[in-house]
Amino acid sequence: MDRRTHPTPPAESPDTTPYVRLALALSLGAAVSLGITRFAYGLLLPPMREDLGWSYTLAGAMNTFNALGYLIGALATPWLMRRFPPTGLLLVGSLLASLFMGLSGFFTAATPLLVQRLLAGVASALVFIAGGLLAARLGARQPQRSGFLLGLYYGGTGMGIVVSALGVPPVLAAAASQPHAWAWAWWGLALICLLATGLMAWPARVLAAHAAPAGSAQAGGGPVFRVRDWVFSLLGYAGFGVGYIGYMTFVIALLREQGTSPGAVTAFYALLGLAVLASSRIWAGLLDRHRDGQALARLNALLGVAAIVPALTSSWPLVLASGLLFGGVFLSVVASTTALVRHNLPPAQWAAGISAFTIVFAAGQIVGPTVVGFIADGPGGLARGLVFSAVALWLGAALAWRQRAL
């Protein structure tokens, strides 16, 4: 027997990729695209409405136009991703969102403000979808922590909410003697988004140097995304889009109508944002465990409970519990759809799947704010509008429950 030694193959280099830090840095994209660009408007709606004499229908239309822009961006993203890397779309979209948000402080007429909200929505879709795809690719490299990494990315929305909650009221107070004090808040938020964009350059550079997961460069191999296979989860997600945005647009206005103090409103919104940050830990196991629509259905049902509470009572402990529950759930609904795509499709089809869910999400958001605002202008007020939001969420839960694993 030949006992001569043979060269030992070189040991595989340990993976030193800082996955958690990359996911946290990527999460600034979610903070910009949703946490600030969209949800900070809920804090600015009451002073803008009072200053500019808006109806609730017009106030809701501002977020409807933002959602319409988001839909346009979602429809354009697959085409753009075939031509440009997602890292580039992430940074360019974030720069544009910052610009359009800052421009909102220079107008008082409704038409240009609607246009600014629409353009900011287009840019934020590029950021959110590109960041979600990059987070899914990170998760593919760490399958045992994929739900957690996805949750970290989407939880970045909570950072944006907390920054808005803590930053907008002091700016409004400091600018109170200025005409249109709310404009200063838009400018401050735009500067924060520019800073976040600069910080995202690091994960963009690192991830641009990493090859995409095997199969992501070609269309063949494995199941292909077909809408008919995903009807129930897509409709369930549309119900989420209709329901959640009514709450996030109008809950602050409802609290002010109920006589809640400014300090309590700030605490409510900041705690909601902190709950979003915590949600990545809370629901990671649920997202990893289910290949069907159960995660989406359960989370939608919980959101319906959170949404209806402020419509039924002004009791502060219950209203605060509503905000904590809502914050602890709603971005995990978004993460659940990315997890659903990742569980059931090969990497080559992830962009198509994520884009399809984003499109129905945006379509639902177009309906939600204007309908809730229209209802709020009627005899039932904002409380009745939130009942509509809760019903939409529960309908979405019932539909998502019927989605089967592929």
N, C-alpha and C positions, 0 to 999 in steps of 0.2 A: 504493500500500500504506500502510495506516494505521500510522505508527510511534509513535503516542502511547503513552506508558508506561501500563501498567496496574498497579494495586496488586498487590504480591507477597503471596501468601498467607502468613500468619504461620508461621514455622518451628515444627515440632512440638517441644514442650518435651522436653528430655532426661530420660530416666528416672533419677531419683536415688534410687530405692528401695534401701535397704541390704540386698540379698537375703541375703548371707552372714550378716550380723549378725542379721537376723530369723530365719534358719534355726537359728543357734546358740542364740538366746534361746528359740525354740520347742523346741529339743532338751532343754531342762530338763523339758519334759513327759514325754519318754521316760525321762529320768533318774529322775523321781519315780515314774512308773507301772510301769516294769520294773526299772530299775537299782537302785532302793532298795526300793520297796514289795514287789517279788517276790524279787529275787535276794539282797538282804542277808540274807534268812532262811537261805541256805546257810551263812553265817558264824555265825549264831546257833543253828542246829540242834544242833551238838555240845554246847554248854553247856546248852541247854534240855533236850536229851535226857538228859544226865547228871544235871541238877538235878531233873528231874520224873519220871525213870524211864520214859521213853517207849520203845516198840518202834520199829523203823524203819518199820513199817507206819503207826503213828500219826504219826510225824514226817513221812512222806511225805503223809499225809492233810492236813496243814496246808497244803501247797502245792496239793493237790488241791482243797480248799475255796476257796483263793484263785483257782484256775482256774475253779471253778464260778461264783464271783462274777463273774469276768471274762466268762464266757459269758452270764450274766444281763445284765451291762452291755452286752455286744455286741448282744444281742437287743433291748435297749431303746433303743440309740443311734439307729437310723434313725427311730424314732418321735419321739425327743427332738429330733433335728435338723430335723424338719419344723416344730417349734414354737419352737425356741430357736437362736440363732446358735452356730456351733461355737466361737467365741471365748469365749462365756459358759460352755459346757460344759467347755472346757479349764480355766478358772479354778475353777469350782465343783467339778469332779471332783478337781482337785489339792488343794483345801482339805479335801475330805472324806477323800481318801486319807491326808493328813497326820494328820487327826483320828483315824481308825480305827487307823492304825499306832501312834500314841501311846497309844491305849487298850490296845494289846496288852501294855504294860508293867504294867498294873494287875491282871492275872489270872494265876493259876497252874493253875486247873482246865482240862481239855482242852476242854470244851464252849464256854465263852465265848471261848477263844482261837481255836477253829475258826470261831465266828461273826465275830470280828474279822477273820480272814483272808478270809472270804467277803465281808464288806462292803468291805474294802480292795480286793478284786478287782473289785467292781462299779464303784467309783470310778475305779480305774486304767484300766478299759476306756474310760470316758468320756474320760479324758485322752488316752489313746493314739490312739484313733480320731479324735477331734477334731483333735489335733495332726497326725496323718498326713494328714488332709484338707487342713488349712491348708498343710502342707508341699507337698502335691501342687499346690495352687493357686499357690504361689510358683514351683514348677517350671514350671507352664504359662506363666508370664510370662517365663521364661528357658529356653526349650526346649533351648538348647545346653548348659545346666548343670543340667538337671532331675535327672539321676541323682545328681550331686554334692550338690545341695540336699537331695534325699530322704535321701541317705546321711548328711548332717550331722544331720538330724533324728533318724533312727534311731540314729546313733552316740552320741547323747546318753545312751543307756543305759550306754555305757562310762563316762561321767562319774559316773553313779550308782554303778557298780561300783567305780571307783577311790576315790570318797569313802567308800564302805562299807568297802573293804579297808583303807584307811588310818585310818579313824575308829573302827571297831568294836573292834579289839584294844586300843587305849589306853583306851577307855572300860571295857571288861571288866576290864582290869588295875587301873584306878583304883577300880573299884567291887567289887573282889574280896572285900573284907571285909564288904560289904553282902549281906543275903540276896537271892537271885535277882539277881545282878549283871547278867544279860542284860537285865533290865527297863530299866536305865539306857541301854543301847544303843538300845532301841526309842525312848525319849524323845528321845535325841540325834538320831536319824535323822528323827523327826517334826519337830523344830525346823529341820533342814536343808531338809526338804520345804516347810515354811512359807516359808522364805526364798526358795526357788526359785519358789514360787507368786507371791510379791511381784514377783520379777524378770520373770515371764511377763506381767505386766500391760502392759508396753511393747509386745511384739509383738501382744498381743491388741488393744490400742488402735489400733495402726497398721493391722493387717489388717482390723479392723472397719470402718475408713474406706475400704478398697479394695473396689470392686465385685468380686463373684465372676466367674470366667471366663464368657464368653458361653455361654449354653445351660444354665448351672447352675441357673437358676431355674425351668426348665420341664422337663417330662418328655419332650417330643417332640424329634425330630431325632436321627438316628443310631441305632446299635444299642442295644438294650435289654439289660440284664443278665439272662441266663437261666442257671440253674444247669446245665442239661444241656450248655451250651457250654463249661463250665469244670470238668467233672467231674474230669479227670485232675489239673489243677493244684490243685483243692481237696483231693482225696485226698492228693496229694503234700505239701501244706501241713499236712494233718492228721498225716501221718507225721512231719513236722518237729516239730509240737507234742508228740507222744508222746515223741520221742527226745531233743530238746534239753533238755527240762525235767528229765529224770532226771539228766542230767549236771550241770546247774546247781544242782540241789537237793542232790546227794549227793557231788560230787567232793571238796569240802572234808572231809567226814566220812571219805571213803576215804583221803585224804592223811594225815589224823590217825591212822587205823588203821595205815597203812604206816609210821608213826613219823616223818613229816616234821616238822621243827621249826616252832614258831610263826612265826618270822621268814620261813622259806621259804614257808609257807602264805600269809602276807601278800603276799610278793613275787609268788607265783603268781597270786593273785586280782587284784592291782593291775595286773600285766602283761597279764592277760586283758582287763581293762577298757581299758587303753591300746590294745590291739589292736583293740577295738571302735571306738574313736575313729578309728584309722587306716583302718578298713575303708571309710569313705566315699570315700576316694581310690582304694583298691585296686580296688574293684569297680564304680565309677561307669560305666566304659566298657561293661562287660558288661551292666549294667542298661539302658543307653541303646540297646545294639545289638540285643537280642533281643526280638521281639514274641511269641515262643512260650514254652514252659516250660523251655527249655534252661538259663537262668540259675538258676531254682529247682532244677532237677535237679542241676546241677554243684555248687552250693553245698551241697545236702543230702548229696551223696556225700562231699564233703570233710569235712563235720561228722561223718559216720559214722566216718571214719578217725580224727579227733581224739578221738571219744568212746570208741573201743575201746582206745586206747593205755594209759590207766591201769589197764584191766582185765587187760592182758597183762604189764605190767612196772611195777616201782617205781623204775626208773632215773630219777634226777632230771632229766638233760638231756632224756630222751624225754617225761617227764611235763610238764616246762615247755614243750616244743614243742607238746604236746597243747593246753595252755591257750592258747598264743599263736595256734595255728591255729583253735581253737574261737572265741576272741574275735574273730579277724580275719574270721570268716565268718558267725556265727549271726545277727547283726542285719541283715546284708545279705540274708539269706533273707527276712526280713520286708519289707525295702525292695524286693526283687524282685517281691513280689506287688502292691505299690502301683504299681510301674513297669508291671507286666503290665496292670493295670486301666487305667492312664493311656494306655498304648499302644493299647488295643483298644476303649475306650469313650469316648463324649463326656463332657464335664464333668458333664452332668446325671445321669449314671449312676455317677459315682465313689463317692459315699457308699454306694450299694447294693453295689457291688463290694467296696470296702474292708471293709464290715461283714460280707459273706459270708465273706471270707477270715478275718476276725477270729473269726467264730463257729466255723469248723472248727479254727482254731488253738487256741481256748479248749477245744473238745471234746477235742482231742488232749492238751492239758495236764492235763485232768481224769484221763485214763487213766494218763499217764506216772508221776507221783510215787508213787501208791499201788501200782502194779504193780512198779516198781523196789524200793520199800520192802518189799513182800511177798516178792520174790525175795531181797532182802538179809537178811531174817530166816531164810531157809533155809540149806542147807549151802553154797551158792555164795558167800554174802556179797555185799557191795556190788560186787565185781568182776563177778560174773555179772549183776547188775542193769544195769551199764553195757554189757555185751554186748547185752542186750535193747534198750537205747537205740540202739546202733549199727545193729542190724538194722532197727529202725523207721525210722531215717534213710535207710538204703539202699533200703528198700522205697518210701519217699516219693520218693526220687530216680528210681527206675524208673517210677513212676506219672507224675511231673511231666514226664519226658522225652517222654511221649506227647501232651502238650498242644500243640495247634497254634494258630497265630495266627488270630484271627477275621477 
